[in-house]
């Protein structure tokens, strides 16, 4: 904090260096201040007010299922009422038609849907927890699958949150490998590994980096990230830590006004002072530089060269630190420059490519400068030549309509405050985007709540952020979000497959009764048989579709249009074809038996069994809308296999056990009858496999 006036009354929170805020912790120093705001006028109070005003949105799936449920109920009840009325009008017993109507109403409405949705979401949550994503609200899993934009923080999410020395300049340039505060890594010159012990200038710089340092890496980083990076670089070179062995005789801690730090030690050669800090300030202390032949005079030309190199490193988004040492604080030998950066996390670049290839837009929101932000996004592969970067100040100057128009095209929002996140979320949502927003601070809570899916950080996140978010990343890793999107798409796909199965059965059952009634013919299914079909429809075969294993190709699918109904044209077409085959097959078997003079109970049993077997084959069809069951693996979903086997066994019990025969109105069938039933019902499977093959 500084006792200086702000440059602007509209400065963003991060630039208000002369202000202290309620809820923050004083770690060093003392001061006296003037209270300028209390209660809801304070920054913390204002966040609370915004949080109360940010509404939690209904998930896309919940909206669609609510709408679908109403539509199915209305249409089904109207059709069933019409069937019952026509049946009574054509002379069928009123009680029988009432029972049929009630049975059809039960069968028409997919009451098993909530169970399947809950089971499918719960299994998805379990799988995601194993991949370091904890979901706090079940519907959030599906929302991830429809995400069109991910707004992500930089530090700790896209990057390691561990500063790492990447480049060192003495009189030559060296590259440093390795990540974070680990001691694994090498020093390279022109791609060739060098021995630091044989490079006096490099050795002297790394020794200074270690001695002019108060950080510790014994049990994780204790100290400043910059010092941790310099210490890690020295340890990579194999230097031993001399700080405890040497007597410290002087120390001037880093100060934002001085912009340098100095530590003095008594060494074997006498007093020795080590400096590090901003390039210009350290150069002011230097009278020479460490050249190939040892210390040499620091000329104006050499200073210019050093400053040019420093600017070049800064252009690569590296934080540049100068290092020097000498016998006295005012007679320093310039040792060189260290360029460091918070490097991208491993796997993030691949995850971003995967997300972008599937049509998900990535936008990074950071408080860093434009240069740093753009450099990171370029390295991660989602900022190209025509990329768009907007500052927080530019955001404030935009109207809501202007921001809504451009928000979806922006790759980088830089120099932003947490309040800008909420503005960005609302702008994106106003254009129909489904937004996932990451955050870790108290200030992020309003944006996390307003987003379609709020994602809080598990390691660096505050309790407020975690309580507000729908999902928590245990490892703070962006790649985990992409895995969650994949899981969300799989869940939505499984729910659609279940719906296809249910609606095909409902349409076929209602239509079989409708055609028989309209033609004035006997009913091929009695009320209890219709209820049995409903049990199968909502039971094991249907439920097992909700646990279909994740298709590895599903992440490649582009996000669906949030406005697209869950039952789209393609599904309606598949339902219509499947239902038509079931209707024709069931009625053909029924009327063929009647035309041969068979007893009505035998004709009904044949039709009933044919219809049930149609559902078994259709369950195989509905495992995937696009892939053949043979490509998926006939037994890859063991739950479907077990469910079909159990359902067939129960159907045989209904046919052959006397007690159940009387209950369901059935009669035993011969092996030839069962073969015919299986042959007819398999047509729905054969036709759908042919459709998938033609489509491929």
Legacy VTK file of the C-alpha trace (Angstrom):
# vtk DataFile Version 3.0
C-alpha trace
ASCII
DATASET POLYDATA
POINTS 696 float
0.000 0.000 0.000
1.174 3.484 -0.825
0.328 6.935 0.531
-0.340 8.373 -2.911
-3.439 9.716 -4.606
-5.188 7.587 -7.201
-4.671 8.535 -10.825
-8.398 8.185 -11.418
-11.511 7.965 -9.247
-12.627 5.141 -11.554
-9.496 3.030 -11.006
-10.130 -0.700 -10.830
-9.901 -2.404 -7.455
-6.434 -3.835 -8.098
-5.064 -0.331 -8.748
-6.413 1.248 -5.549
-3.052 0.990 -3.805
-3.910 3.627 -1.196
-6.973 1.757 0.090
-7.400 -1.099 2.587
-10.532 -3.247 2.419
-12.680 -5.037 4.957
-12.140 -8.801 4.819
-8.461 -8.591 3.884
-5.552 -9.456 6.185
-2.631 -7.193 7.099
0.501 -9.344 6.877
3.134 -6.659 7.535
3.497 -3.011 8.519
1.237 -0.569 10.310
-0.808 2.443 9.248
-3.609 4.787 10.186
-6.453 5.328 7.743
-9.747 7.114 7.193
-12.922 5.027 6.852
-14.572 5.904 3.543
-17.353 3.304 3.415
-19.157 0.864 5.722
-21.842 -1.808 5.399
-23.198 -2.345 1.905
-21.167 0.646 0.678
-17.915 -1.209 1.330
-16.399 -3.480 -1.329
-17.363 -6.612 0.627
-20.875 -5.292 1.237
-21.293 -4.384 -2.423
-20.342 -7.938 -3.408
-22.995 -9.275 -1.026
-25.613 -7.011 -2.628
-24.626 -8.127 -6.132
-24.703 -11.767 -5.034
-28.274 -11.404 -3.787
-29.286 -9.840 -7.082
-27.653 -12.498 -9.270
-30.288 -15.131 -10.020
-29.449 -18.795 -10.408
-30.596 -19.900 -13.839
-32.578 -23.027 -14.690
-30.464 -25.618 -16.471
-31.131 -26.277 -20.195
-32.079 -29.904 -19.504
-34.579 -29.010 -16.789
-36.210 -26.456 -19.080
-36.481 -28.972 -21.922
-37.758 -31.852 -19.791
-40.402 -29.662 -18.143
-41.610 -28.529 -21.560
-41.514 -32.065 -22.995
-43.437 -33.503 -20.059
-46.268 -31.009 -20.561
-46.412 -31.651 -24.310
-46.461 -35.457 -23.952
-49.132 -35.323 -21.250
-51.475 -33.084 -23.243
-51.094 -34.917 -26.572
-51.288 -38.398 -25.031
-54.382 -37.640 -22.958
-56.202 -36.139 -25.952
-55.423 -39.173 -28.131
-56.365 -41.641 -25.392
-59.639 -39.820 -24.744
-60.417 -39.992 -28.458
-59.581 -43.727 -28.605
-61.817 -44.450 -25.609
-64.675 -42.428 -27.070
-64.441 -44.140 -30.465
-64.251 -47.574 -28.825
-67.391 -46.968 -26.777
-69.152 -45.516 -29.830
-68.360 -48.633 -31.872
-69.863 -50.955 -29.278
-66.936 -51.952 -27.108
-67.717 -52.224 -23.362
-67.304 -48.892 -21.581
-65.483 -50.491 -18.633
-63.020 -52.215 -20.952
-62.291 -48.986 -22.844
-61.930 -47.115 -19.557
-59.382 -49.676 -18.363
-57.566 -49.530 -21.690
-57.562 -45.730 -21.556
-56.108 -45.674 -18.045
-53.473 -48.250 -19.013
-52.481 -46.282 -22.098
-52.282 -43.080 -20.057
-49.878 -44.775 -17.656
-47.838 -46.183 -20.549
-47.789 -42.952 -22.553
-46.229 -40.778 -19.875
-42.523 -41.607 -19.283
-42.682 -41.604 -15.495
-39.350 -43.420 -15.413
-37.623 -40.367 -16.859
-36.882 -38.625 -13.515
-35.328 -41.849 -12.200
-33.155 -42.288 -15.277
-32.101 -38.643 -15.225
-31.171 -38.847 -11.535
-29.269 -42.134 -11.918
-27.466 -40.920 -15.022
-26.479 -37.638 -13.398
-25.414 -39.364 -10.177
-23.175 -41.802 -12.057
-21.712 -38.875 -13.984
-20.986 -37.075 -10.721
-19.207 -40.173 -9.390
-17.031 -40.452 -12.495
-16.235 -36.728 -12.375
-15.248 -36.916 -8.703
-12.625 -39.489 -9.676
-11.326 -36.923 -12.183
-10.975 -34.134 -9.563
-14.299 -32.388 -10.236
-16.824 -32.247 -7.390
-20.360 -31.393 -8.499
-22.513 -29.758 -5.843
-25.757 -29.763 -7.845
-26.702 -32.707 -10.081
-28.217 -30.737 -13.005
-24.927 -28.858 -13.357
-23.389 -31.951 -14.983
-25.725 -31.705 -17.954
-25.231 -27.948 -18.190
-21.533 -28.547 -18.780
-22.451 -30.672 -21.783
-24.231 -27.744 -23.420
-21.534 -25.175 -22.625
-20.670 -22.911 -25.549
-18.268 -20.527 -23.771
-15.757 -21.091 -20.974
-14.597 -17.932 -19.205
-11.488 -18.900 -17.293
-8.986 -17.318 -14.953
-5.319 -17.505 -15.873
-3.297 -18.029 -12.717
-3.558 -21.534 -11.324
-6.208 -22.632 -13.811
-4.490 -22.293 -17.160
-1.073 -21.887 -15.570
0.870 -23.727 -12.858
0.646 -20.889 -10.325
4.355 -21.560 -9.839
6.781 -19.044 -11.299
9.517 -20.700 -13.347
12.762 -19.277 -14.726
12.672 -19.888 -18.475
15.606 -17.808 -19.771
18.865 -16.451 -18.355
21.103 -13.850 -19.975
24.681 -13.181 -18.890
26.695 -12.260 -21.962
25.036 -15.242 -23.588
21.491 -16.591 -23.579
20.538 -19.803 -21.777
17.248 -21.688 -21.774
16.084 -23.394 -18.583
13.864 -26.482 -18.678
11.603 -27.865 -15.968
8.449 -26.519 -14.384
7.584 -24.880 -11.104
9.537 -25.225 -7.900
10.932 -28.681 -8.624
14.684 -29.145 -9.047
14.385 -31.229 -12.215
15.621 -29.397 -15.291
18.581 -28.487 -17.475
20.410 -25.407 -18.727
20.793 -25.228 -22.489
22.623 -22.979 -24.928
21.539 -23.282 -28.533
19.726 -26.514 -27.722
22.810 -28.125 -26.152
22.957 -28.952 -22.434
25.656 -27.012 -20.568
27.505 -27.779 -17.339
26.856 -24.817 -15.043
30.081 -25.498 -13.123
32.018 -24.774 -16.329
30.170 -21.500 -16.998
31.554 -18.941 -14.481
29.136 -16.180 -15.425
26.066 -18.424 -15.221
27.316 -19.962 -11.966
27.832 -16.517 -10.398
24.309 -15.417 -11.395
22.680 -18.544 -9.939
24.716 -18.215 -6.726
23.446 -14.652 -6.398
19.879 -15.877 -7.075
20.231 -18.258 -4.131
21.964 -15.938 -1.654
19.813 -12.866 -2.348
16.749 -14.846 -1.418
14.536 -15.453 1.620
12.369 -18.238 0.167
12.406 -21.913 1.094
11.395 -24.964 -0.938
11.837 -27.641 1.721
8.111 -28.306 2.106
6.575 -26.446 -0.802
7.167 -22.757 -1.388
7.511 -20.559 1.656
8.037 -17.012 0.439
7.468 -15.001 -2.718
6.885 -16.801 -6.069
9.676 -14.800 -7.757
12.190 -15.859 -5.121
10.942 -19.429 -5.296
11.606 -19.498 -9.048
15.148 -18.142 -8.625
15.915 -20.588 -5.816
14.601 -23.510 -7.892
16.838 -22.457 -10.806
19.902 -22.447 -8.541
19.039 -25.862 -7.139
18.602 -27.238 -10.675
22.213 -26.263 -11.302
23.308 -28.357 -8.321
24.333 -25.410 -6.123
24.383 -26.068 -2.406
22.422 -23.701 -0.193
25.051 -21.514 1.530
22.599 -19.227 3.323
22.650 -21.057 6.661
26.411 -21.550 6.609
27.357 -17.930 5.804
27.061 -15.075 8.285
24.523 -12.498 7.150
25.811 -8.985 7.839
23.227 -6.806 6.118
19.810 -6.993 4.484
17.563 -4.497 2.727
14.201 -6.116 1.885
12.502 -5.479 -1.436
10.420 -2.331 -1.562
8.143 -1.220 -4.387
9.686 2.238 -4.196
13.318 1.080 -4.394
12.503 -1.904 -6.617
15.508 -3.889 -5.431
16.629 -6.160 -2.596
20.104 -6.546 -1.102
21.687 -9.121 1.218
25.270 -8.992 2.556
27.332 -11.958 3.786
30.763 -12.598 5.259
32.371 -15.039 2.838
35.817 -16.617 2.603
36.919 -13.698 0.423
35.447 -11.045 2.737
32.221 -9.066 2.678
30.049 -9.718 -0.358
26.776 -8.032 -1.268
24.091 -9.477 -3.566
21.417 -7.484 -5.366
18.311 -8.371 -7.349
15.459 -6.241 -8.673
14.272 -4.103 -11.578
16.833 -3.884 -14.372
17.190 -0.092 -14.409
17.541 0.144 -10.608
20.111 -2.634 -10.337
22.155 -1.138 -13.194
22.376 2.093 -11.176
24.339 0.167 -8.533
26.719 -1.445 -11.024
30.135 -0.234 -12.190
31.041 -3.352 -14.176
29.552 -6.471 -15.707
30.649 -10.104 -15.627
32.071 -10.891 -19.062
33.834 -13.916 -20.483
37.106 -12.666 -19.020
35.595 -11.766 -15.651
34.453 -8.280 -14.485
34.687 -5.593 -17.203
33.721 -1.897 -17.262
30.000 -1.253 -17.692
29.862 1.132 -20.647
26.832 3.031 -21.894
26.766 0.753 -24.917
26.704 -2.349 -22.695
23.892 -0.815 -20.597
21.861 -0.208 -23.763
22.454 -3.785 -24.863
21.286 -5.101 -21.482
18.154 -2.941 -21.595
17.392 -4.127 -25.142
17.682 -7.760 -24.029
15.445 -6.984 -21.050
12.765 -5.504 -23.317
13.002 -8.542 -25.580
12.396 -10.879 -22.661
9.496 -8.720 -21.483
7.964 -8.929 -24.976
7.862 -12.701 -24.467
5.707 -12.048 -21.374
8.587 -12.936 -19.051
9.030 -11.159 -15.739
12.615 -9.888 -15.843
14.851 -9.739 -12.767
18.393 -8.321 -12.803
21.091 -9.756 -10.515
24.415 -8.327 -9.333
27.063 -8.865 -6.661
30.128 -7.061 -5.380
32.359 -6.129 -2.432
30.169 -3.165 -1.493
26.574 -2.025 -2.156
27.781 0.716 -4.510
30.382 -1.322 -6.398
28.314 -4.031 -7.950
29.168 -6.326 -10.843
26.189 -6.852 -13.139
25.714 -10.629 -13.466
22.769 -10.854 -15.845
19.021 -11.228 -16.260
16.563 -13.960 -15.350
13.286 -14.170 -17.277
10.491 -16.063 -15.559
6.853 -16.866 -16.159
4.004 -18.776 -14.602
3.998 -21.602 -17.196
0.895 -23.297 -18.608
-0.294 -26.417 -16.846
0.489 -29.729 -18.464
-2.430 -30.992 -20.523
-4.132 -27.595 -20.732
-3.053 -26.907 -24.321
-4.480 -30.247 -25.474
-7.674 -29.650 -23.482
-8.136 -26.206 -25.037
-7.641 -27.618 -28.536
-10.167 -30.350 -27.793
-12.692 -27.799 -26.531
-12.183 -25.435 -29.465
-12.404 -28.278 -31.986
-15.774 -29.185 -30.500
-17.017 -25.600 -30.897
-16.521 -24.280 -27.357
-15.149 -20.726 -27.254
-12.463 -20.031 -24.629
-12.080 -16.574 -23.105
-9.391 -15.776 -20.547
-10.157 -13.151 -17.896
-7.150 -11.791 -16.024
-5.870 -8.784 -14.144
-2.520 -9.034 -15.947
-1.272 -6.715 -18.658
-2.207 -7.221 -22.287
1.293 -8.403 -23.181
1.369 -11.096 -20.502
-2.194 -12.237 -21.167
-1.769 -12.460 -24.939
1.573 -14.261 -24.613
-0.001 -16.946 -22.406
-2.976 -17.435 -24.723
-0.695 -17.664 -27.742
1.356 -20.343 -26.040
-1.829 -22.212 -25.201
-3.021 -21.950 -28.783
-6.252 -19.966 -28.566
-5.120 -16.484 -29.569
-4.347 -16.049 -33.252
-3.419 -13.113 -35.472
-6.991 -11.814 -35.605
-7.652 -12.442 -31.902
-9.540 -9.858 -29.857
-8.328 -8.552 -26.485
-10.313 -6.024 -24.412
-9.272 -4.217 -21.239
-11.360 -3.620 -18.148
-11.390 0.099 -18.925
-12.805 -0.612 -22.387
-15.462 -2.833 -20.815
-16.548 -0.004 -18.532
-16.866 2.336 -21.497
-19.114 -0.055 -23.466
-22.885 -0.126 -23.416
-24.620 -3.437 -22.694
-25.613 -3.845 -26.344
-22.078 -3.110 -27.571
-20.599 -5.635 -25.154
-23.197 -8.268 -26.061
-22.294 -7.859 -29.716
-18.563 -8.404 -29.222
-18.287 -10.562 -26.062
-18.510 -13.879 -27.900
-15.566 -12.948 -30.142
-13.146 -11.884 -27.387
-10.259 -14.217 -26.519
-8.715 -12.146 -23.721
-10.174 -9.760 -21.156
-7.186 -8.127 -19.415
-6.713 -5.616 -16.589
-10.127 -6.627 -15.297
-11.708 -6.670 -11.851
-14.028 -9.405 -10.516
-17.037 -7.154 -11.178
-16.291 -7.317 -14.877
-16.886 -11.074 -14.779
-20.565 -10.585 -13.976
-20.874 -8.073 -16.789
-19.236 -10.508 -19.232
-21.484 -13.401 -18.149
-24.660 -11.395 -18.659
-23.483 -10.102 -22.033
-22.772 -13.633 -23.275
-26.051 -15.005 -21.927
-27.992 -12.238 -23.645
-26.884 -13.701 -26.990
-27.988 -17.230 -26.068
-24.598 -18.565 -24.983
-24.336 -21.199 -22.240
-21.537 -19.906 -20.012
-19.170 -21.710 -17.653
-17.292 -19.269 -15.413
-14.329 -20.020 -13.158
-13.501 -18.097 -10.002
-11.761 -18.372 -6.653
-12.326 -15.166 -4.697
-15.183 -13.635 -2.738
-15.469 -11.042 -5.495
-16.118 -13.802 -8.043
-19.231 -15.090 -6.262
-21.827 -12.968 -8.162
-20.458 -14.100 -11.537
-20.286 -17.735 -10.397
-23.921 -17.591 -9.336
-25.112 -15.849 -12.497
-23.260 -18.179 -14.881
-25.001 -21.253 -16.249
-22.285 -23.255 -14.514
-20.090 -21.694 -11.839
-16.739 -23.428 -11.363
-14.800 -22.700 -8.159
-11.212 -23.599 -7.395
-10.737 -26.248 -4.715
-7.171 -25.363 -3.730
-7.080 -21.584 -4.059
-10.812 -20.853 -3.820
-12.501 -19.119 -0.898
-15.370 -20.699 1.025
-17.785 -18.158 -0.481
-16.764 -19.061 -4.034
-17.047 -22.794 -3.345
-20.474 -22.409 -1.724
-21.750 -20.380 -4.679
-20.427 -22.590 -7.481
-22.085 -25.664 -8.973
-18.772 -27.430 -9.447
-15.427 -27.397 -7.632
-12.134 -28.257 -9.309
-10.087 -30.140 -6.723
-6.886 -29.640 -8.733
-7.717 -26.115 -10.040
-6.974 -27.479 -13.529
-8.657 -26.226 -16.709
-8.319 -29.666 -18.307
-10.740 -30.972 -15.683
-13.430 -28.617 -17.024
-13.074 -30.090 -20.515
-13.366 -33.613 -19.077
-16.539 -32.482 -17.326
-17.923 -31.112 -20.603
-17.289 -34.516 -22.175
-19.147 -36.162 -19.301
-22.022 -33.706 -19.654
-22.394 -34.452 -23.359
-22.419 -38.174 -22.622
-25.124 -37.759 -19.993
-27.336 -35.715 -22.296
-26.816 -38.329 -25.007
-27.870 -41.144 -22.659
-30.987 -39.252 -21.598
-31.920 -38.706 -25.257
-31.427 -42.413 -25.974
-33.717 -43.271 -23.066
-36.347 -40.849 -24.358
-36.144 -42.359 -27.829
-36.760 -45.811 -26.352
-39.660 -44.661 -24.179
-41.401 -42.566 -26.823
-41.069 -45.255 -29.497
-42.787 -47.728 -27.165
-45.483 -45.209 -26.180
-46.282 -44.235 -29.766
-46.366 -47.874 -30.875
-48.589 -49.012 -27.976
-51.104 -46.196 -28.429
-51.146 -46.674 -32.206
-51.721 -50.443 -32.009
-54.786 -49.863 -29.823
-55.911 -46.881 -31.924
-55.832 -48.755 -35.254
-57.662 -51.740 -33.806
-60.323 -49.482 -32.299
-60.799 -47.373 -35.427
-61.123 -50.515 -37.581
-63.638 -52.012 -35.156
-61.440 -55.052 -34.542
-60.591 -56.900 -31.298
-57.897 -55.319 -29.142
-54.498 -57.074 -29.524
-53.446 -56.063 -25.992
-55.485 -56.104 -22.803
-55.104 -53.493 -20.021
-52.837 -55.585 -17.763
-50.585 -56.425 -20.709
-50.282 -52.721 -21.496
-49.253 -52.099 -17.885
-46.706 -54.937 -18.150
-45.265 -53.306 -21.264
-45.060 -50.058 -19.289
-43.094 -51.822 -16.542
-40.648 -53.085 -19.151
-40.556 -49.678 -20.824
-39.686 -47.888 -17.578
-37.835 -50.818 -16.040
-34.450 -52.505 -16.493
-33.963 -52.150 -20.290
-34.815 -48.452 -20.187
-32.865 -47.761 -17.005
-29.787 -49.527 -18.377
-29.625 -47.061 -21.280
-28.862 -44.344 -18.744
-25.576 -46.023 -17.809
-24.208 -46.464 -21.326
-20.392 -46.021 -21.152
-18.917 -42.741 -22.363
-18.318 -42.627 -26.115
-14.743 -41.328 -26.681
-15.885 -39.516 -29.845
-18.576 -37.524 -28.066
-16.288 -34.603 -27.167
-15.898 -33.928 -30.898
-19.567 -33.022 -31.202
-20.285 -29.322 -31.354
-22.394 -27.820 -28.560
-26.055 -28.232 -29.333
-28.204 -25.186 -29.886
-29.628 -24.300 -26.447
-32.947 -23.577 -28.168
-33.077 -26.974 -29.880
-35.768 -29.217 -28.360
-34.550 -32.398 -26.720
-36.769 -34.357 -29.126
-35.478 -32.974 -32.417
-36.385 -33.850 -36.004
-33.856 -36.660 -36.247
-35.203 -38.303 -33.113
-38.797 -37.888 -34.285
-37.839 -39.579 -37.554
-36.191 -42.486 -35.722
-39.162 -42.810 -33.366
-41.611 -42.780 -36.282
-39.734 -45.481 -38.211
-39.267 -47.688 -35.147
-42.888 -47.291 -34.026
-44.194 -47.980 -37.546
-42.275 -51.266 -37.711
-43.616 -52.274 -34.282
-47.193 -51.370 -35.210
-47.131 -53.241 -38.516
-45.320 -56.249 -37.047
-47.596 -56.573 -34.003
-50.844 -56.145 -35.938
-49.643 -58.461 -38.722
-48.954 -61.262 -36.232
-52.258 -60.618 -34.442
-54.492 -60.584 -37.517
-52.625 -63.481 -39.146
-53.416 -65.608 -36.113
-57.069 -64.525 -36.144
-57.374 -65.186 -39.886
-56.113 -68.741 -39.305
-58.936 -69.288 -36.858
-56.770 -69.219 -33.745
-58.324 -68.655 -30.357
-58.361 -64.942 -29.390
-56.172 -65.692 -26.347
-53.506 -67.225 -28.605
-53.632 -64.273 -31.027
-53.333 -61.845 -28.108
-50.401 -63.808 -26.626
-48.573 -63.781 -29.973
-49.164 -60.028 -30.416
-48.229 -59.299 -26.801
-44.981 -61.296 -26.982
-44.095 -59.794 -30.365
-44.547 -56.281 -28.978
-42.420 -57.048 -25.907
-39.644 -58.562 -28.044
-39.708 -55.468 -30.244
-38.728 -53.497 -27.126
-35.761 -55.778 -26.453
-34.339 -55.237 -29.932
-35.134 -51.529 -29.777
-33.162 -51.242 -26.522
-30.097 -52.311 -28.529
-30.924 -49.688 -31.178
-31.201 -46.931 -28.594
-27.736 -47.451 -27.142
-26.512 -45.019 -29.796
-28.184 -42.835 -32.377
-25.248 -43.090 -34.771
-23.017 -46.083 -33.998
-23.792 -49.714 -34.718
-24.237 -51.865 -31.641
-21.512 -54.109 -33.051
-19.078 -51.169 -33.133
-20.005 -50.238 -29.576
-19.570 -53.855 -28.538
-22.598 -56.103 -28.210
-21.834 -56.728 -24.526
-19.939 -53.501 -23.689
-22.899 -52.308 -21.615
-23.448 -55.335 -19.423
-26.440 -53.693 -17.780
-28.356 -53.642 -21.075
-27.452 -57.294 -21.671
-28.605 -58.331 -18.195
-31.764 -56.197 -18.435
-32.787 -57.757 -21.762
-32.073 -61.271 -20.491
-34.115 -60.646 -17.332
-37.024 -59.115 -19.279
-37.148 -62.024 -21.744
-37.121 -64.473 -18.821
-40.014 -62.636 -17.161
-41.969 -62.570 -20.420
-41.525 -66.341 -20.767
-42.748 -66.704 -17.185
-45.885 -64.724 -18.069
-46.511 -67.124 -20.960
-45.743 -70.454 -19.279
-46.528 -70.149 -15.547
-50.237 -70.972 -15.015
-50.842 -68.362 -12.313
-49.385 -65.622 -14.507
-51.262 -66.971 -17.541
-54.558 -66.408 -15.747
-53.460 -62.976 -14.557
-52.242 -61.723 -17.944
-54.636 -63.637 -20.189
-51.947 -65.605 -22.040
-51.461 -69.144 -23.303
-48.304 -71.217 -23.913
-46.521 -70.797 -27.252
-44.521 -73.382 -29.182
-40.846 -73.045 -30.101
-41.969 -72.330 -33.651
-44.160 -69.501 -32.361
-41.251 -68.030 -30.419
-39.007 -68.289 -33.480
-41.604 -66.422 -35.563
-42.011 -63.761 -32.866
-38.227 -63.284 -32.663
-37.891 -63.076 -36.454
-40.632 -60.455 -36.781
-39.463 -58.344 -33.833
-35.837 -58.364 -35.016
-36.860 -56.296 -38.065
-36.737 -53.116 -35.977
-33.091 -53.886 -35.164
-32.168 -54.818 -38.748
-33.703 -51.638 -40.205
-31.977 -49.371 -37.675
-28.597 -51.040 -38.223
-29.062 -50.497 -41.970
-29.860 -46.811 -41.340
-26.696 -46.364 -39.276
-24.585 -48.072 -41.934
-25.981 -45.861 -44.715
-25.353 -42.773 -42.591
-21.738 -43.789 -41.944
LINES 1 697
696 0 1 2 3 4 5 6 7 8 9 10 11 12 13 14 15 16 17 18 19 20 21 22 23 24 25 26 27 28 29 30 31 32 33 34 35 36 37 38 39 40 41 42 43 44 45 46 47 48 49 50 51 52 53 54 55 56 57 58 59 60 61 62 63 64 65 66 67 68 69 70 71 72 73 74 75 76 77 78 79 80 81 82 83 84 85 86 87 88 89 90 91 92 93 94 95 96 97 98 99 100 101 102 103 104 105 106 107 108 109 110 111 112 113 114 115 116 117 118 119 120 121 122 123 124 125 126 127 128 129 130 131 132 133 134 135 136 137 138 139 140 141 142 143 144 145 146 147 148 149 150 151 152 153 154 155 156 157 158 159 160 161 162 163 164 165 166 167 168 169 170 171 172 173 174 175 176 177 178 179 180 181 182 183 184 185 186 187 188 189 190 191 192 193 194 195 196 197 198 199 200 201 202 203 204 205 206 207 208 209 210 211 212 213 214 215 216 217 218 219 220 221 222 223 224 225 226 227 228 229 230 231 232 233 234 235 236 237 238 239 240 241 242 243 244 245 246 247 248 249 250 251 252 253 254 255 256 257 258 259 260 261 262 263 264 265 266 267 268 269 270 271 272 273 274 275 276 277 278 279 280 281 282 283 284 285 286 287 288 289 290 291 292 293 294 295 296 297 298 299 300 301 302 303 304 305 306 307 308 309 310 311 312 313 314 315 316 317 318 319 320 321 322 323 324 325 326 327 328 329 330 331 332 333 334 335 336 337 338 339 340 341 342 343 344 345 346 347 348 349 350 351 352 353 354 355 356 357 358 359 360 361 362 363 364 365 366 367 368 369 370 371 372 373 374 375 376 377 378 379 380 381 382 383 384 385 386 387 388 389 390 391 392 393 394 395 396 397 398 399 400 401 402 403 404 405 406 407 408 409 410 411 412 413 414 415 416 417 418 419 420 421 422 423 424 425 426 427 428 429 430 431 432 433 434 435 436 437 438 439 440 441 442 443 444 445 446 447 448 449 450 451 452 453 454 455 456 457 458 459 460 461 462 463 464 465 466 467 468 469 470 471 472 473 474 475 476 477 478 479 480 481 482 483 484 485 486 487 488 489 490 491 492 493 494 495 496 497 498 499 500 501 502 503 504 505 506 507 508 509 510 511 512 513 514 515 516 517 518 519 520 521 522 523 524 525 526 527 528 529 530 531 532 533 534 535 536 537 538 539 540 541 542 543 544 545 546 547 548 549 550 551 552 553 554 555 556 557 558 559 560 561 562 563 564 565 566 567 568 569 570 571 572 573 574 575 576 577 578 579 580 581 582 583 584 585 586 587 588 589 590 591 592 593 594 595 596 597 598 599 600 601 602 603 604 605 606 607 608 609 610 611 612 613 614 615 616 617 618 619 620 621 622 623 624 625 626 627 628 629 630 631 632 633 634 635 636 637 638 639 640 641 642 643 644 645 646 647 648 649 650 651 652 653 654 655 656 657 658 659 660 661 662 663 664 665 666 667 668 669 670 671 672 673 674 675 676 677 678 679 680 681 682 683 684 685 686 687 688 689 690 691 692 693 694 695
